[in-house]
Amino acid sequence: MDVSVKKLFDAVASDYDRQRKQLIPCFEQFYGMALSLVESDSPCPQILDLGAGTGLFSGMVLQKYPNAHMTLIDISEKMLEGARHRFRDLNNIQYIVGDYSDYTYSHPFDIVISSLSIHHLTHPAKKQLFANVYRLLREGGIFVNADQVAGSTPQTDHYNRKRWLEYINDSDLPKEAINASIERRKFDINAKLGEQINWMEQAGFKDVDCMYKYLDFAVFYGRK
């Protein structure tokens, strides 16, 4: 992952959770669908969160599976500091500061999750990551990725961006935070929805689908 992306997220780590709801027009439905897809027969599944940041998505999952064994990996130590604080009273969390696109893990997982992170990778790196995630999962394991997607045409992308800018400019975020978010999105490398479904299927995933989409926010699901 690009070092400049790490610097941008280091800079906003302390305000990230507070701002995210105001930066995502479909926040509740987007995360609500992602969370609903995280399902396990085990009361204490092994779960890996790629690009975990401050642990926002992991925190939701832990409300559903409080005895889960969570592994949070992120390239930004400052973002993970937020997660360490969030989960300071828990002893079932492992933290890894590193680049999840090429990290070697010590054991398999029942579930791999990610939210608003994988779109920072190049397209070949996304494709390779999906293959890596498939290998990491136990048989029957699932992958839930809540992320950004490119529009099917430049006109669609233009419309999605226009709607997003209208939303954040109507929020009560300070202008500085709005400008910083716009700056961060210059580093996005969004892939089209169909491309990502194809890459997941090529990696070996079954039942692959986009389970939710609003503008350029989408939730993907696949099963090993």
C-alpha positions as CSV (number, residue, x, y, z in Angstrom):
1,M,0.0,0.0,0.0
2,D,1.2,3.5,-0.9
3,V,3.1,5.2,2.0
4,S,1.4,8.5,1.2
5,V,-2.0,6.8,1.9
6,K,-0.6,5.8,5.3
7,K,0.4,9.4,6.1
8,L,-3.1,10.7,5.2
9,F,-4.8,8.2,7.5
10,D,-2.2,8.8,10.3
11,A,-3.2,12.5,10.2
12,V,-6.9,11.8,10.8
13,A,-6.7,8.9,13.1
14,S,-8.1,10.7,16.2
15,D,-11.2,12.0,14.3
16,Y,-11.8,9.1,12.0
17,D,-14.7,7.4,13.7
18,R,-16.5,10.7,14.4
19,Q,-16.2,11.8,10.8
20,R,-16.9,8.5,9.0
21,K,-20.7,8.6,9.5
22,Q,-20.8,12.1,8.0
23,L,-18.6,11.0,5.1
24,I,-20.7,8.0,4.1
25,P,-24.2,8.8,2.9
26,C,-25.4,5.3,3.5
27,F,-23.5,4.6,6.7
28,E,-26.1,2.5,8.6
29,Q,-27.3,0.4,5.6
30,F,-23.7,-0.1,4.4
31,Y,-22.3,-1.3,7.7
32,G,-25.6,-3.0,8.6
33,M,-25.5,-5.2,5.5
34,A,-21.8,-6.0,6.0
35,L,-22.4,-7.0,9.7
36,S,-25.4,-9.1,8.8
37,L,-23.3,-11.2,6.4
38,V,-20.7,-12.0,9.1
39,E,-22.1,-15.3,10.3
40,S,-20.5,-18.3,11.9
41,D,-21.6,-21.6,13.5
42,S,-18.9,-21.1,16.1
43,P,-19.5,-18.8,19.1
44,C,-15.8,-17.9,19.0
45,P,-14.7,-17.7,15.3
46,Q,-11.3,-16.6,14.2
47,I,-11.8,-13.3,12.4
48,L,-9.3,-11.2,10.5
49,D,-10.0,-7.5,9.8
50,L,-7.9,-6.2,6.8
51,G,-7.1,-2.5,7.1
52,A,-8.9,-2.4,10.5
53,G,-8.1,1.2,11.3
54,T,-9.6,2.2,14.6
55,G,-11.6,-1.0,14.8
56,L,-15.0,0.4,13.8
57,F,-16.1,-2.6,11.8
58,S,-14.4,-5.0,14.3
59,G,-16.3,-3.4,17.1
60,M,-19.6,-4.1,15.4
61,V,-18.6,-7.7,14.8
62,L,-17.7,-8.1,18.5
63,Q,-21.1,-6.9,19.5
64,K,-22.4,-9.9,17.5
65,Y,-19.7,-12.4,18.5
66,P,-18.2,-11.1,21.8
67,N,-16.0,-14.2,22.1
68,A,-14.5,-14.0,18.7
69,H,-10.8,-14.1,18.3
70,M,-10.1,-11.0,16.4
71,T,-6.9,-10.1,14.4
72,L,-6.7,-6.5,13.3
73,I,-4.0,-5.5,10.8
74,D,-3.4,-2.0,9.5
75,I,-0.4,-0.2,8.0
76,S,-1.0,2.8,10.3
77,E,0.1,2.5,13.9
78,K,-1.8,5.6,14.8
79,M,-5.1,4.2,13.5
80,L,-4.5,1.0,15.4
81,E,-3.9,3.1,18.6
82,G,-7.6,4.0,18.3
83,A,-8.5,0.3,18.1
84,R,-6.3,-0.5,21.1
85,H,-8.1,2.2,23.1
86,R,-11.5,1.0,21.9
87,F,-10.8,-2.6,22.9
88,R,-8.6,-1.8,26.0
89,D,-10.7,-4.0,28.3
90,L,-10.6,-7.1,25.9
91,N,-8.0,-9.8,25.8
92,N,-9.3,-11.6,22.6
93,I,-7.7,-9.1,20.2
94,Q,-4.4,-9.3,18.3
95,Y,-2.9,-6.3,16.6
96,I,-0.6,-6.3,13.6
97,V,1.1,-3.2,12.2
98,G,1.8,-4.1,8.7
99,D,0.8,-4.2,5.0
100,Y,-2.0,-6.8,4.7
101,S,-1.4,-7.2,1.0
102,D,1.7,-9.2,1.5
103,Y,1.7,-10.2,5.2
104,T,2.2,-13.9,6.2
105,Y,-0.3,-15.0,8.9
106,S,0.4,-17.8,11.4
107,H,-3.0,-19.6,11.2
108,P,-6.2,-19.8,9.1
109,F,-9.4,-17.9,9.7
110,D,-13.1,-18.6,9.7
111,I,-14.0,-15.1,8.5
112,V,-12.1,-12.3,6.8
113,I,-13.6,-8.8,6.8
114,S,-12.6,-5.4,5.5
115,S,-14.2,-2.0,5.2
116,L,-13.1,0.9,3.1
117,S,-9.5,-0.2,2.6
118,I,-8.9,-2.5,-0.3
119,H,-9.8,0.2,-2.9
120,H,-6.4,1.7,-2.0
121,L,-4.6,-1.2,-3.7
122,T,-3.8,-1.4,-7.4
123,H,-6.1,-3.7,-9.4
124,P,-3.4,-6.4,-9.7
125,A,-2.9,-6.2,-6.0
126,K,-6.6,-6.5,-5.3
127,K,-6.8,-9.6,-7.5
128,Q,-3.8,-11.1,-5.7
129,L,-5.3,-10.2,-2.3
130,F,-8.5,-12.0,-3.0
131,A,-6.5,-15.1,-3.9
132,N,-4.6,-14.8,-0.6
133,V,-7.8,-14.3,1.4
134,Y,-9.2,-17.5,-0.2
135,R,-6.2,-19.5,0.9
136,L,-6.3,-18.0,4.4
137,L,-9.9,-19.1,5.0
138,R,-10.9,-22.5,6.4
139,E,-13.3,-24.6,4.3
140,G,-16.7,-22.9,4.5
141,G,-15.2,-19.6,5.6
142,I,-16.5,-16.3,4.3
143,F,-15.1,-13.0,3.1
144,V,-17.1,-9.8,3.6
145,N,-15.7,-6.7,2.0
146,A,-17.5,-3.3,2.4
147,D,-15.7,-1.0,0.0
148,Q,-15.8,1.6,-2.7
149,V,-16.4,0.7,-6.4
150,A,-15.9,2.5,-9.7
151,G,-18.9,3.4,-11.8
152,S,-19.5,1.5,-15.0
153,T,-18.8,4.6,-17.0
154,P,-17.1,7.9,-16.4
155,Q,-20.5,9.6,-16.4
156,T,-21.6,7.3,-13.5
157,D,-18.4,8.1,-11.6
158,H,-19.1,11.8,-12.1
159,Y,-22.7,11.4,-10.8
160,N,-21.6,9.4,-7.8
161,R,-18.9,12.0,-6.9
162,K,-21.4,14.9,-7.4
163,R,-23.9,13.2,-5.0
164,W,-21.2,12.5,-2.4
165,L,-19.8,16.1,-2.5
166,E,-23.4,17.4,-2.0
167,Y,-23.8,15.1,1.0
168,I,-20.6,16.0,2.8
169,N,-21.0,19.8,2.1
170,D,-24.4,19.6,3.6
171,S,-23.0,17.9,6.8
172,D,-21.8,19.8,9.8
173,L,-18.2,18.7,9.2
174,P,-15.7,21.6,9.3
175,K,-14.4,22.8,6.0
176,E,-10.9,21.5,6.9
177,A,-12.3,18.0,7.4
178,I,-14.2,18.1,4.1
179,N,-11.1,19.2,2.2
180,A,-9.0,16.5,3.9
181,S,-11.5,13.9,2.9
182,I,-11.5,15.1,-0.7
183,E,-7.7,15.0,-0.7
184,R,-7.7,11.4,0.6
185,R,-10.0,10.3,-2.1
186,K,-7.5,11.4,-4.8
187,F,-5.6,8.3,-3.8
188,D,-8.5,5.9,-4.4
189,I,-8.1,3.2,-7.0
190,N,-11.6,2.0,-7.3
191,A,-12.4,-1.1,-9.4
192,K,-15.6,-1.8,-11.1
193,L,-18.2,-4.0,-9.3
194,G,-18.1,-6.6,-12.0
195,E,-14.3,-6.8,-12.0
196,Q,-14.2,-7.4,-8.3
197,I,-16.8,-10.2,-8.5
198,N,-14.8,-11.8,-11.3
199,W,-11.6,-11.6,-9.3
200,M,-13.2,-13.2,-6.3
201,E,-14.6,-16.0,-8.5
202,Q,-11.2,-16.5,-10.1
203,A,-9.7,-16.8,-6.6
204,G,-12.1,-19.7,-6.0
205,F,-14.9,-18.1,-4.0
206,K,-18.5,-19.5,-4.4
207,D,-21.8,-17.6,-4.0
208,V,-20.0,-14.4,-4.8
209,D,-22.3,-11.4,-5.0
210,C,-22.7,-7.7,-4.3
211,M,-25.2,-7.7,-1.5
212,Y,-25.6,-3.9,-1.2
213,K,-24.8,-0.9,-3.3
214,Y,-25.5,2.8,-3.0
215,L,-23.6,5.2,-5.3
216,D,-20.0,4.0,-5.1
217,F,-20.3,2.1,-1.8
218,A,-20.8,-1.7,-2.1
219,V,-20.7,-4.8,0.1
220,F,-19.2,-8.0,-1.4
221,Y,-19.6,-11.5,-0.1
222,G,-17.9,-14.8,-1.0
223,R,-17.7,-18.3,0.5
224,K,-14.8,-20.8,0.4
